[in-house]
Amino acid sequence: MIAVVGPTAAGKSALGLALARELGGEVVNADSMQLYRGMDIGTAKLPPSQRIGVPHHLLDVWDVTETASVAAYQELARLAVDALLARGRTPVLVGGSGLYVRAVLDELRFPGTDPAVRARLEAELAAAGPLRLHARLAQRDPAAAAAILATNGRRIVRALEVVELSGGPFMARLPPYPDNVGSGYYETVRLGIDVEADELDERIGDRVRRMWQQGLVEEVTGLLGRGLRTGVTASRALGYAQVLRLLDGQLTAAAARMETATATRRLARRQRAWFHRDPRVHWLGSGQSFGRADLLAEAASVASVASVASVPRPVR
């Protein structure tokens, strides 16, 4: 299978779509926010009219009230990939959510969740704040507490949930990347797409302006009736959190746009750092600004060479 990774606004969706069409494949989404139904404009979800007949999987899976679960995503994504491989289709995994990409491609196991336990801890987080929960985590799992910022309420809640359910420690850090290019759960060609920082910043600014022009505020307003405010994950998504504050009178429209662009640029830098740590990623263009046709040609060439050199694995 193929994976197309990199920072937001680098052009992953377009390249993944072109590769799937070129190689007789189908796209599997690895963007955590595109899993949510109705969150289209703010997540830059490719509309059906632009998918040129290429099937896309794992878009519009969850209601905005559901809390994101990488364990649930891993199960759904591997089912989709296995089904495609069984039909002789090439799965093209596309997205910038690093943990979600690793959940599909690497030998990672994630502890389950318990909605009642999670709800209780979330309520305590809202009432008492993260510091009290972090102090409790320090007592129960000092290593996890040392690795998680005391202000990161979501990770603290998840760590406490795992400790409570499993009776064991929370894995605060992922295992290191293997050096072997062919390692992983699937035989995978990992393709990275990136652009220079200044250009990426400009693209992000343009994207945010287009989102407002395309109706992001109206999209968020429509999602209020579906329970967006109660969605622990969806309500905090970039763009959506800022528009909610705009609707509450806490931000002006200009400030909401600026804050969205700034936060998205920070996200892009974290994504770039995440994927550049993986030695198995083949970075297209070697840092140069290539046109779309050049990138597609290089990507298809890398994928073809790798497929010839690899030893097929059985479908799991």
N, C-alpha and C positions, 0 to 999 in steps of 0.2 A: 504494500500500500504506500501511498504518498502522504506526507504531511507538509503543509505550507504554513509557516509560522513567521512571527515578527511583530513589530509594534503596530499599534492602531494607526490607520490612515496610510500605511505603507503600500497598500495595493494587494493585500492577500486575497480578498474575495474575487477580484477580477482574474488574478493569476490562477487561483484554484479552479474557477469556473472554466477557464480556457484549457487548463491541463486535463480536467475531467472530460471535456469534449474531445480533446486530442487523443487521449489514451483509452477512451471507451469506459469512463468511470462515472462515479456519482459522488456528490459532495456530502461530507458528514461534518456538521457544525461543531466547533470547539470554542465558541464564544459564549461564556456563561450567561450573559444578559440576553442573547438572541434566543435562548431557550424559552423566554417568557412571551406568552401570547399578548398581542396588542402593543408590545414595545418594539416598534418598527423604526420610526424616524430617529429616535435617540440612540439606537444601537447600530444604525447604518445597515440594517438588514436588507439584503438584496431582494427587491420585490419580484414576484413571480414573472412579471412581464420582461424582466431583464435576465432571467436564468437560462435563456436560449434552449429550453427543452431539457436541460440537465436536471435530473432529480436531486433534491436536497433533503437531507435527513436531520432530525433533531433540531428543527426550528419550531417555535410555537408549541412547546411541550407542556409547560407549567403555567398555571394561573399566577397572577401577580401577587396573590396572597401566600403562595408557597415559598418556604425558605429553601434556598439553593442547597443541594447536597451533591458533593463530588462523588460520593459512593453510589448514589442513584444514577448519576450521569454516567459513571464508568460502566455500570451494568447495561444501560440503554445503548451506549455507544458501541460497546463490544458486540452486542446482539446485532446492531445494524451492520457493523463491519463484517462479522462472520457471515451474515446473510448475503452481503455483496460478494464476498470471496467465494461463497458456495455457488453463486450464479455466474462466476467468471468475470465479474465486474471489478474495476479498480477503485477501491475506496480512496477518496482524497479528503483527508482531514484538514480543515481550514479554521484557524482561529488564533487569537492572541492570549487566551487565558492559559497561562503556563501550567498550572496545576491540572487543569482539565486535559491538556494535551498529554502530560505525563501519565495521567490516570488511565488513558487509553493505551498508550504505547509502551509503558514500562511495567515491570513486575511490582506493582504497588498494591497494597491492600489497605482498605480504609474501614475503620470501625463503623458499625451501624449507628443509628440514631434512635432516640425515643422522643416522640413529640411532646409527651407530658413533661419529661425531664427538661427538654429544651425550653418549653414554654415557661416552666417555673424559673429557670435560670435567666431567661430573657426578661421576665417580669422583675426579678431581683436586680438585674442590671439597670433597668429603667428607673427603678425606685432608689437604689443605693449608689449607682455609678460603678465604674470598673475597678476602682482601687480596692474596694472591700472584697470583690471577687478575686482580684489578683492576690490579695493577702491570703485568702483561703487556698488558692492554687499553690502558693509558695509553701504552705504547710503540707499539702497532699502530694505535690509533685514539684519539688524544688527545681529540677532540671528544666521542666516545661516553663515554670514561672521566670526563670532566668533568660529563656529564649524568647519570651513574648513580652512586648511592651505593656506596661501597666495601664496604658490608655486604650489598648486594642480590645475593646469589649467583646467583639464577635469571636476572636480567637480564644479569649479567656473562657467564654461560655462554652465553646466547643471542647476545649481542653478539660474543663470540669465535667462536661457531659461524658466524655470518653473515660475519664478516671472513675466516675460513678458507675457507669455501665459495665466496664471491663474489670474494674478492680486493679488495673495495672496502670503504668505510666502512659502519658500522652506523647506521641512522637511529634515533638515540636519542630524537628528539622527533617527534611526529606533525605533519603540516602543519596550519596554523591552520584553524579553521572558516570556511567561506565565509559571506558575509553574505546571499547570495541564498537565500531560503526554498526555492525550487524546485530548488536545486542538489543533485547527488548522483548515485549510480549508478541509483537508481530515483526515480520521482516519489513522494514520501513525505510524509505528514502525520505530524509528530513531536509526540506528546502527552506532556507531563510530568505526573506525579502526585507530590505531596509533601504532607507534613504538618509542623506546627510541631515544633521540635527536642524539646521536652519530651514531647510526645505520641508522637513517633517512638521516643524512648528507652524510654518505657513499653511501647509495642507490642513492641519488641525483647526487653525483659525477659520479657514474657508469652509471646512466641514461644519463647524458649529454655526456659522452664519447661515449656511444652507438649511440646517436643521430648523432654525427659527423660521426661515422663509417657508419651509415645507409644512410647518404647522406643529412643531414640537409642543408648544404651549397647549394647543387644542388637543393633541394626543394625550398629554398628561391629564388634562381636564376630563376627558372621556374615560380615562382609567380610574378616576376617583370613584366612580360608581361600581367598579369591579373590586374595590377594596385596596387600591394601591397604597394608601397610607398605612394599612395594617401589614403590608408585606415587608418583612424584615430585610430581605435582600433587595427586592425590586425598588422599594422607596429610596434606597441609598445609591442607586445606580447613577453614574455620571449623567448630568443633564436633567434627569428626573428629580433628583434631590434639589437641584437649584431651582427648577420650575416650581416645585412645591413651596419653596421659600418665597418665590416671586408671588405665587397665588396667596400666600399668607401675609403679604405685605412686608416681608423681611428684607427683600432685595428689589431693586429696580430691574427693569428688563435688561438694561445695559450691564449692570453688575452681575446679573445671573448669567448672561452670555460670557462675560469676561471670566467669571469664576469657573464656568464649565470648561472653557478653553484652557485655563491654567491647570486645572485638575487633570484634564486629558493629556496635556503635555507631560505632567509628572508621571501619569500612568504609562505613557509611551516610553519614558526613560527606564522605568522599572521593567517593562516588557523586554526592552532591548537588552538590558543587563541579564535578565533571566535566560533568554534564549542564547545569548552569546556565551554563557557558561557551559552550554552543551556542546562537547567536541564533535558530536555526530551530525550537527547541522552543516549542510553545504550552503554557504552564503552566495547567493546569485549576484553576478555582476562585480564581485570582489570590491564592493564599496563604491563603484562608479554609478553614474546616473544612466542607466540603460533604458531604451524604449520598451514598450510592452512586448513587441514582437521579439526583441532580443532576449528578454527575460524568458518568454515562453520557449524559445528555441533552446536556450541553455538548460532550462528546467527539464524539458522533454528529453534532451540529450543525456543529462545526469540520470534521470529515471530509467532510460533505456539501458544505459551501461550497467547500472546497478541491478536491473532485473536479469540481465544476461549472466552477471557474475554471481548472483545469489543462488542459494540452494532453497527451493520451496519448502515451506513448513506446512504441516497438516493443519487444516482448519480446526480450531479448538471448539 
